[in-house]
Amino acid sequence: MRFLLMFVLVFTVTFTAAAFAEPPLMSPAGVDKAAAAHNDEGIQALNGNNAVAAEMHFREALKIAPGFARAHYNLGLALHAQDKHVPATDEFKKARDIDPKDKQIADSGVLKTHIAKH
């Protein structure tokens, strides 16, 4: 029983680390509350390995606040997790272009890798 529990734990941690090399980004101060709420729900879904639900929440956040750079970035992560790399790259580029001063977005390795490949 302990072996099975250990296996599940190691598999879960490994899968999560592989799928999300970088964590999704929290909403900054000043973002519309409803958009921030969808971003938070998307983060929870992504952290729970539900990239499809995360994608839906990040898209809802962007309907409310189209200039929400971190929601574009997080949507890119959700698309990346679903192997939708071309649209993920588009979202990463939008995030970078909207807020080039956001260091977490600008320094993102997954963003840089996508932009270099696509």
Beta strands, then each sheet from edge to edge (+ up, - down):
end
